[in-house]
Amino acid sequence: MIHRPLLFLLAALAAFAPLAIDLYLPSLAHIADDLNTSGGLAEQTVTVFLAGFALGMLFYGPLSDRYGRRKMIFAGTTVFVLASLACMLAQSIEQLLVFRVIQAFGGGAAAVVSRAVVRDLFAESEAARVMAMIGMVTSLAPMLAPLAGAWILLVGTWRHEFLALAVFGGLCMIGAHRLLPETLSTTRSQTSLKQAFKGYFHVLRQPGSLWLIGTGGCHFAAMFAYITGTPLVYMGLFGVGESTYALLFGANIASLMVFGWYSARHVRRLGTRPLIVWGNTACVGGAVLVWIAAWLMPVGPLALGTMVTGFLLSVGSLGWVAPNTMAQLLEKHPRNAGAAAALYGFAQFGLGGLASLGVSLAHNGSAHPMANGVMLFAAMAMACRLGFTRNSEC
């Protein structure tokens, strides 16, 4: 049984990305004005963060398999804190873009190590339960971070939002020092740095691992297509107000938490595989509803209701798929848990970035690009899950 303070610490470490992205979203226009740049360049601070975060996970994963979890947490959070302060002091958009990449690179350590720690401490079913619990807590970040960012803007400027991120990183560092033991045992640690990075080849050589990474990554990308597309579709196409949009967005986060709660409560009895199958099926079913609403229904309340229902299924079901695919993947690679977690995270943010870019580039004023993106990645997640099922039965 995991102690509650350690659970919240791991959830905070896993929340580095959503907090660092969502906290300052309300201030993008202020950043553009203050740094005398375009809104498009200001928005690229999100894009470069995703790229830096994905690369950071690839860097810190094998290092944590060689040198231990605690050292990588302290190294990564130190980089994150210093880069957050640099972002606060940036005098041009070019400086801010560079510092955001560095900030993300440091934050990648937190996401990888939090998952590897769970694998060090627990076997598959219990690890899936703990990851679902962490996911429930982390799901609050996208809901609360924009509100916190808006509140900071009322009493300060966008620079204070980056100061808040630096403080958050510092608190996580202190929490890790006090609460997080070194969970990497000497029997599981890699003997050399070269051997640690070879862990990527050990993971990639196993077809079942690739299918698991693909399943979780594609499902995550479907959610990014939703995040990118719904503001313009809901508010621009359906005429939904900002407050109503916030409620709809919050409903999706609530559905993600409900699915995660069910997984945490029942995974010991059901096992990880049925929850992956059910979650994958729910994702595809929800994507079909979104596609029908976008392509076959006239714009109106019925189409909006159908689309909202579809997203409640497709986004919420990630609460079944993510913790259980991750738990299965890490169970297969106890000596390369950091490398496996890094590849999984890289697939999530890499494919998520592609989904976001594709939806934004294809935007044409309709819901079609978003619906196509959600449907495409949901179908790819289903294909990967079927591939894993066939591989494991061989």
Secondary structure, 3 states (H helix, E strand, C coil): CCCHHHHHHHHHHHCHHHHHHHCCHHHHHHHHHHCCCCHHHHHHHHHHHHHHHHHHHHHHHHHHHHHCHHHHHHHHHHHHHHHHHHHHHCCCHHHHHHHHHHHHHHHHHHHHHHHHHHHHHCCHHHHHHHHHHHHHHHCHHHHHHHHHHHHHHHHCCHHHHHHHHHHHHHHHHHHHHHHCCCCCCCCCCCCCHHHHHHHHHHHHHCHHHHHHHHHHHHHHHHHHHHHHHHHHHHHHHCCCCHHHHHHHHHHHHHHHHHHHHHHHHHHHHHCHHHHHHHHHHHHHHHHHHHHHHHHCCCCCHHHHHHHHHHHHHHHHCHHHHHHHHHHHHHHHCHHHHHHHHHHHHHHHHHHHHHHHHHHHHCCCCCCHHHHHHHHHHHHHHHHHHHHHHHHHHC
